Each structure stands twice: as C-alpha cells, then as structure tokens.
C-alpha cells in the first residue's frame, strides 16, 4: 500500500513539474512570437536596397558590396551577422571595395539542415562566392570565428588570399573555457530538440549578453543593435541548429598546425578588454606568426569593429599600404 501511494505521489509531482514547464515554455514562446511580429523584417539591420543575394553551391547567401578599389572580404563571428560591420564598411569603402557576407546559417543567408557548418565548409563556400564575382585576389578580415574561417580560407586557397586581418580571432580550442566546451557538448546532444530552446533567445536574453562583447561599459547599445542580433533567431529552429553546428566546428577544430602553412601577410588586432577571447591569445598568435603585425586597443572588447571602427580602419589601411 505504501509503495502505491509513493508511486502516485511521484507521478503527481512529475505531472505538476511538466505542467509548470509547459506553462513557462508556452509563455516564453508567445512572448517571442509577439516580438517577432512587432519588430522584425528582412531589412532589420541594413536598408533593403543595399542587400544582395546569390546562390552558391545551392545555398542562398546574403551580402553587401560597397566602394571601389582593392577587394576586402569581411567575415563575422559566431552568432553575429554582417550588422557587426556597419560602422567599419563606410570607412573602408572610401578607399576599397568591401564585401560583407552573412555566413551560411547566419543573418539572412540560408540555414539548411543536414549541412556542414565546419570552418572548412564555410571557407570553401566563401571562396566559391568570391570566384563567382570574378575576384581572384583579396584581403580577408575575420572577427572571432570569422578569423578562424579566414585562416582556413587562406590555408585552403592561398591563391585567392593576399592578406589576412584577424580581429580577436579564434584558432585554438584551448582559448575557450572547459565549461564552455562542456556546454557545447550538451548543446550538440540537444540539437534534435532545438525547437524547445528557441523561446530562450529573445530581446531580453540578447540584451543581457550583448554588453559582454564590448570592452567599454560606456558603449551605447541601441534597441536597433539588439533587434539586429536577435532577428535571425526569430525565424525558427533552423537558425539555432546552425549556431550549434557552427560552434562545434569552432570549439573542436584546432588550427595551430595550419598556422605554419600561412603564406599571406598577417595583421592581428586585439581588444585588451575582450571578455570572450582574452588578448593574450592574440599575442600568442602573433608569436606563432613571426612576420605578423600586432596591435592591441587598450579599452576595446571582442567586437573592435563596432567599438573602434576608425582605429581598426586606420591599422588596416596602414597595413595594406605598407
């Protein structure tokens, strides 16, 4: 009799817990849908007239092209999109032809299921994109995961890459904490249930995280900034699956050995206040590449191109002109 009552009690608590979960999840999902209807559209982070699209290897890529002159390709990092280059593009476009592409799985580009989001796959897609535009030599600028993709692109296609500019660049899993790698394993296992996590990514959660990518507490984050970063994740679970797949490719892919194969000239820019990839990893990267140029901004964070676009542009222009 006791066991029967105990079983009923456990079953009751389990059912209650499930109902509470459904209530919380349902409320978050409804809140998210209300947000989506109010503030998001295809031109959320750039005027639609400037947006361009092209299908490469079956994937529809969203990109921008500004200015004339030597070609520069900008590659954003994990969870970001070409919005992160909005302040740097106008400055560089005064002297160069600047290309900014939403990586596969991010921004307004396609987010195909059962597709590879490895560094190698992303680099190959970008090389095919530039070739489709008849660009045979270019400077590639990468931030965070975009830096790792830039390195992979240079290693795989040295015939295309003339210069490398690495801004707080990822390249070695040791850069990330054990906790983050453990979390990545959990997220990978949870991919089949990605739809359950979509309500967690909303305006409030992104507003909480965004300050961590900037070095200065005084950097102003506008509602437009928040909307631009959260917008792609309002489309559905595919954007979340792509994020997890891409993070796995970055967290478990060590490019240290590949650094020896780099033939291009390299500029390394770091923010001393980077909370995600500490600046000393940039110094280590510089020491691994003896011929590289290396500069640290004393108050800059992870997204130097947003906080200090003039500083970043100055060093790129001086580097390309030297």
C-alpha positions in Angstrom: 0.0 0.0 0.0 2.8 2.4 0.9 4.6 1.8 -2.4 1.3 2.5 -4.3 0.9 5.9 -2.5 4.6 6.8 -3.1 4.2 6.0 -6.8 1.1 8.2 -7.1 2.9 11.0 -5.2 5.9 10.8 -7.6 3.7 10.7 -10.6 1.7 13.7 -9.3 4.9 15.8 -8.7 6.2 14.8 -12.2 3.0 15.8 -13.8 3.0 19.1 -11.9 6.6 19.8 -13.0 5.7 19.0 -16.6 2.7 21.4 -16.5 4.9 24.2 -15.0 7.5 23.6 -17.7 4.8 23.8 -20.4 3.4 27.0 -18.8 6.8 28.7 -18.7 7.8 27.5 -22.2 4.4 28.4 -23.6 4.6 31.9 -22.1 8.1 32.5 -23.4 7.1 31.3 -26.9 4.1 33.6 -27.0 6.3 36.5 -25.8 8.8 35.7 -28.6 6.1 35.5 -31.3 4.7 38.9 -30.2 8.2 40.3 -30.5 8.7 38.8 -34.0 5.5 40.4 -35.3 6.3 43.8 -33.9 9.9 44.5 -34.9 11.4 42.1 -37.4 11.6 42.2 -41.1 14.1 41.3 -43.9 15.7 44.7 -43.8 16.1 44.8 -40.0 19.8 45.5 -40.0 20.5 47.1 -43.3 18.4 49.1 -45.8 16.9 46.5 -48.1 18.1 48.4 -51.2 21.7 47.6 -50.2 21.0 43.9 -49.7 22.2 41.5 -52.4 21.6 37.7 -52.7 23.3 35.0 -54.6 23.0 31.2 -54.7 26.4 29.5 -54.3 26.6 25.7 -54.2 22.8 25.6 -53.6 22.9 28.0 -50.6 21.4 31.5 -50.9 23.9 33.9 -49.4 23.1 37.5 -48.3 25.8 40.0 -48.8 26.7 43.7 -49.3 29.2 45.4 -51.6 30.4 48.9 -51.1 33.1 51.1 -52.6 35.8 50.6 -55.3 39.4 49.6 -55.3 41.3 46.7 -53.7 38.9 43.9 -52.6 38.3 43.3 -48.9 36.1 40.4 -47.6 34.7 40.8 -44.1 33.8 37.6 -42.2 31.7 37.9 -39.0 31.8 35.6 -35.9 29.6 33.0 -34.2 26.1 34.3 -33.6 26.7 37.6 -35.4 25.9 38.7 -39.0 27.0 41.5 -41.3 25.4 44.1 -39.0 28.6 43.9 -36.9 30.5 45.6 -39.8 28.0 48.5 -40.2 30.4 51.1 -38.8 33.6 49.8 -40.5 32.2 49.4 -44.0 31.6 53.1 -44.7 35.1 53.9 -43.6 36.9 51.2 -45.6 34.6 51.8 -48.6 36.2 55.2 -49.1 39.3 53.5 -50.4 38.4 49.9 -51.0 35.7 47.6 -52.5 34.3 46.0 -49.4 32.3 42.7 -49.4 30.4 41.5 -46.3 28.7 38.2 -46.4 26.3 36.6 -43.9 27.8 33.1 -43.4 25.7 30.1 -44.2 23.4 29.6 -41.1 23.5 33.2 -40.1 21.9 36.6 -40.8 19.7 36.4 -43.9 21.6 33.6 -45.6 20.1 30.1 -45.8 20.2 27.8 -42.8 20.0 24.3 -44.4 19.5 21.3 -42.2 21.9 18.4 -42.5 24.6 20.7 -43.9 28.2 21.0 -42.8 28.9 24.2 -40.8 32.6 23.4 -40.3 35.3 26.0 -40.8 36.4 24.2 -43.9 32.9 24.1 -45.4 32.3 27.8 -44.7 35.7 28.8 -46.2 35.0 26.7 -49.3 31.6 28.4 -49.8 33.2 31.9 -49.4 35.9 31.0 -51.9 33.3 30.0 -54.4 31.3 33.2 -53.7 34.4 35.4 -54.5 35.2 33.4 -57.6 31.6 33.8 -58.8 32.3 37.6 -58.5 35.5 37.2 -60.6 37.6 38.2 -57.6 41.0 36.4 -57.8 42.9 38.2 -55.1 41.5 39.8 -51.9 42.3 40.8 -48.3 40.2 38.8 -45.8 39.2 40.3 -42.5 37.8 37.9 -39.8 36.4 38.6 -36.3 36.3 35.8 -33.7 35.0 32.6 -35.5 35.3 34.6 -38.7 39.1 34.8 -38.0 39.3 31.0 -37.8 37.4 30.8 -41.1 39.7 33.4 -42.6 42.7 31.3 -41.6 41.1 28.1 -43.0 40.4 30.0 -46.3 44.0 31.2 -46.6 45.3 27.6 -45.9 42.9 26.0 -48.4 43.1 28.7 -51.1 46.3 30.7 -50.8 45.9 31.6 -54.5 42.9 33.8 -53.6 44.0 35.4 -50.3 46.6 38.2 -50.4 46.4 39.5 -46.8 44.9 38.3 -43.5 43.5 40.7 -40.9 42.5 38.8 -37.7 40.4 40.7 -35.1 40.2 38.9 -31.8 40.5 35.7 -33.8 39.6 32.2 -32.7 42.1 29.5 -33.8 42.6 27.1 -30.8 40.0 25.3 -28.6 42.3 26.0 -25.6 41.1 29.6 -25.9 37.7 28.5 -24.6 37.0 27.5 -21.0 36.3 23.8 -20.1 32.8 25.0 -19.0 32.1 26.4 -22.5 33.2 23.2 -24.2 31.1 21.1 -21.8 28.1 23.4 -22.6 28.8 22.9 -26.3 28.6 19.1 -25.9 25.3 19.5 -24.2 24.0 21.7 -26.9 25.1 19.2 -29.6 23.2 16.5 -27.8 20.2 18.8 -27.7 20.1 19.6 -31.4 17.2 17.3 -32.2 15.2 19.3 -29.7 16.4 22.7 -30.8 12.8 24.0 -31.1 12.5 23.8 -27.3 15.3 26.3 -26.9 14.0 29.0 -29.3 12.0 30.9 -26.7 15.1 31.4 -24.7 16.6 33.6 -27.4 14.7 36.8 -27.3 15.2 40.6 -26.9 15.8 40.2 -23.1 18.4 37.5 -23.3 20.3 39.1 -26.1 20.2 42.5 -24.3 21.8 40.7 -21.3 24.5 39.1 -23.4 25.5 41.9 -25.8 27.4 44.1 -23.3 29.8 41.2 -22.9 31.2 41.6 -26.4 32.2 45.2 -25.8 35.1 46.4 -23.7 33.7 49.7 -22.5 30.8 50.0 -20.1 30.0 53.3 -21.8 29.5 51.8 -25.2 25.9 52.6 -26.2 23.8 49.6 -27.2 20.7 50.7 -29.0 17.4 48.8 -29.5 18.3 48.5 -33.1 21.5 46.7 -32.2 19.6 44.2 -30.1 17.0 43.6 -32.8 19.6 43.1 -35.5 21.4 40.4 -33.5 18.3 38.6 -32.4 16.4 38.9 -35.6 17.8 35.8 -37.4 16.9 33.6 -34.5 13.3 34.6 -34.7 12.9 32.6 -37.9 12.7 29.2 -36.3 14.7 26.3 -35.0 17.0 26.1 -38.1 19.0 29.1 -37.0 19.6 27.5 -33.6 20.7 24.2 -35.2 23.1 26.1 -37.4 24.5 28.0 -34.4 25.2 24.8 -32.5 26.7 23.1 -35.5 29.0 26.1 -36.2 30.1 26.4 -32.6 31.0 22.7 -32.6 33.2 23.3 -35.7 35.0 26.2 -33.9 35.3 24.7 -30.5 36.8 21.4 -31.6 38.9 22.4 -34.6 42.5 23.3 -33.8 44.2 25.4 -36.4 47.5 25.7 -34.7 49.3 23.4 -37.1 47.7 25.1 -40.1 49.2 28.4 -39.0 52.6 27.1 -40.3 51.1 27.0 -43.8 50.0 30.7 -43.9 51.8 32.5 -46.7 49.9 35.8 -46.7 50.9 38.9 -44.7 49.0 39.0 -41.4 47.7 41.8 -39.3 46.4 40.9 -35.8 44.2 43.3 -33.9 43.0 42.7 -30.3 41.0 44.4 -27.6 42.6 44.4 -24.2 39.1 44.2 -22.6 37.9 41.2 -24.7 35.8 39.2 -22.3 35.4 36.2 -24.7 38.8 35.6 -26.2 41.5 37.2 -23.9 44.1 39.4 -25.6 47.0 37.2 -24.6 45.8 34.6 -27.1 46.3 37.3 -29.8 49.8 37.8 -28.6 50.4 34.0 -28.7 49.1 34.1 -32.3 51.5 36.9 -33.1 54.4 35.0 -31.7 53.4 31.9 -33.8 53.4 34.1 -36.9 56.8 36.0 -36.6 56.2 38.2 -39.6 52.8 39.4 -38.4 51.9 42.9 -37.4 50.2 43.1 -33.9 48.3 45.9 -32.2 46.1 46.0 -29.0 43.5 48.6 -28.3 43.6 49.4 -24.5 39.9 49.6 -24.0 38.4 47.6 -26.9 36.4 44.5 -26.5 35.6 41.5 -28.7 33.8 43.5 -31.4 36.5 46.1 -32.0 35.0 46.8 -35.4 31.9 48.2 -33.7 33.5 50.0 -30.8 36.6 51.4 -32.6 35.9 51.4 -36.4 38.2 54.3 -37.1 41.1 52.6 -35.1 40.5 49.3 -37.0 40.3 51.0 -40.4 43.5 53.0 -39.7 45.5 49.9 -39.0 44.1 48.1 -42.0 44.8 51.0 -44.3 48.4 51.4 -43.0 48.9 47.6 -43.2 47.7 47.4 -46.8 49.6 50.5 -47.8 52.9 49.3 -46.3 
